[in-house]
Amino acid sequence: MKDKIKYFIVDNFLFGEDNGFNGETSFLEEGIVDSMGILELISFLEETFDIEINDDELIPQNLDSLNNITNFLRKKNARV
């Protein structure tokens, strides 16, 4: 799961160069993903992992880093 997400981010937002990008790297602080990119990321997550992300879940604690997304998806899948 984590590798799929990382590949998507590196491929779509970092132009194939990870340049030290890791699980703790903040997308917002590092300027990796902007507001339009977040929509693209959400769409990717929903389609790839067959989930629905609700408006109240659109917070940095869930989506601002690779680790945050992975933890969020694990919790979300546990509820299903």
C-alpha positions as CSV (number, residue, x, y, z in Angstrom):
1,M,0.0,0.0,0.0
2,K,2.7,2.5,1.0
3,D,4.8,1.8,-2.1
4,K,1.8,2.3,-4.4
5,I,1.1,5.7,-2.8
6,K,4.7,6.7,-2.8
7,Y,5.1,5.8,-6.5
8,F,2.0,7.9,-7.3
9,I,3.3,10.9,-5.5
10,V,6.8,10.7,-6.9
11,D,5.5,10.1,-10.4
12,N,2.7,12.7,-10.4
13,F,4.1,15.5,-8.2
14,L,7.9,15.1,-8.1
15,F,8.4,14.3,-11.8
16,G,9.9,10.9,-11.0
17,E,12.6,12.2,-8.6
18,D,12.1,11.4,-5.0
19,N,15.0,13.6,-3.8
20,G,14.9,12.3,-0.2
21,F,11.1,12.0,0.0
22,N,10.2,9.7,2.8
23,G,7.2,8.7,5.0
24,E,7.5,11.7,7.3
25,T,7.8,14.4,4.5
26,S,5.0,16.9,4.8
27,F,3.3,17.5,1.5
28,L,2.2,21.0,2.5
29,E,5.4,22.2,4.2
30,E,7.6,20.9,1.3
31,G,5.2,22.2,-1.3
32,I,4.8,18.8,-2.9
33,V,1.1,18.8,-3.2
34,D,-1.1,21.9,-3.7
35,S,-4.9,22.2,-3.4
36,M,-5.5,20.8,-6.8
37,G,-3.0,18.0,-6.2
38,I,-4.9,17.0,-3.0
39,L,-8.0,16.5,-5.2
40,E,-6.0,14.3,-7.5
41,L,-4.5,12.4,-4.6
42,I,-7.9,11.8,-3.0
43,S,-9.3,10.5,-6.3
44,F,-6.3,8.2,-6.6
45,L,-6.8,6.9,-3.1
46,E,-10.5,6.3,-3.5
47,E,-10.1,4.5,-6.8
48,T,-7.0,2.5,-5.9
49,F,-8.2,1.3,-2.5
50,D,-11.9,1.3,-3.1
51,I,-12.8,3.7,-0.3
52,E,-14.7,6.9,0.0
53,I,-13.1,9.8,1.8
54,N,-15.6,12.0,3.6
55,D,-15.2,15.8,3.9
56,D,-14.5,15.6,7.6
57,E,-11.6,13.3,6.9
58,L,-9.8,15.8,4.7
59,I,-7.4,17.0,7.3
60,P,-3.6,17.1,7.4
61,Q,-3.5,14.3,10.1
62,N,-4.9,12.0,7.4
63,L,-3.3,13.2,4.2
64,D,-0.2,15.4,4.8
65,S,2.4,12.6,4.5
66,L,2.9,9.1,3.3
67,N,2.8,7.8,6.8
68,N,-0.3,9.7,7.6
69,I,-2.1,8.4,4.5
70,T,-1.0,4.8,5.3
71,N,-2.2,5.0,8.9
72,F,-5.5,6.7,7.7
73,L,-6.2,3.9,5.2
74,R,-5.4,1.2,7.7
75,K,-7.9,2.7,10.2
76,K,-10.5,3.2,7.4
77,N,-10.2,-0.4,6.3
78,A,-10.5,-1.6,9.8
79,R,-13.9,0.1,10.1
80,V,-15.2,-1.7,7.0
